[in-house]
Amino acid sequence: MFKKPIRYWSEHIILSNLSHAVGGFGAAILLQYYLEGSAFLSAIVGWLALGFTLITHFFAWISK
């Protein structure tokens, strides 16, 4: 079940690190925005960051 994504991430190490860093940054923006009521960036940026992470993970799951 996890063999394809693990192989994909091992072949695309920079994309893997970038995807996880962007996802964490997006989650931090959204948590700050929705829990505190204000963030240094718009919530749209946080949602776009999480969307990027979901898309890259989707590509990892459907890889050959």
N, C-alpha and C positions, 0 to 999 in steps of 0.2 A: 504494500500500500504506500509506503513512504520511499520506496527505492527510486522512483522517477524524480520526485522533487529533490531528494538528497543529491542525486546525480546532477540534476540541473543546477542546483546551487553550488556544487563543487566545481562545475565548469564555468560558472559566472559569479566569481567571488566578489568582485566589486559591485555588481548589481545587487547581490545578496546583502552586503553591508549597507549599501545606499538605501535599499528598500526598507530595511529594518530601522535604520536611523531616521528616515523620513517618516515612517509610521509612528515611531516613538515621539517625534517632534510634533506630529499632527495630533496625537493623543494628548500630549501635554497642553497644546493650545486649546483643544476642546474642553479638557478638564478645567483649565483655568477660566475659560469663557463661561461655561455653564455652572460651575460651582461658585466662582467669585463674582461673576457678572461682568467682568471685563478682562480683556487679554491684550497683549501688545500687538497682536495681529487679529484679523477678522476670523470668525468661525469658518468662513468659506475656505480659507487657506488650510485650516485643520482638516476639513472634510475632503479637500482635494488631495492632501497628503495621505490620508487614509485610503482614498480611492486608488492612488498610485500604488500603494502597498498591496491592496487587494488584487489589482490587475497583475502585478508582477508575481504574486503567489498563484494566481490562476494560470499564468503561463507556465509556471513550474509544475503544476499538477497535470497540465495537458501535454507536456513535453514528451518527446519520443524517447 
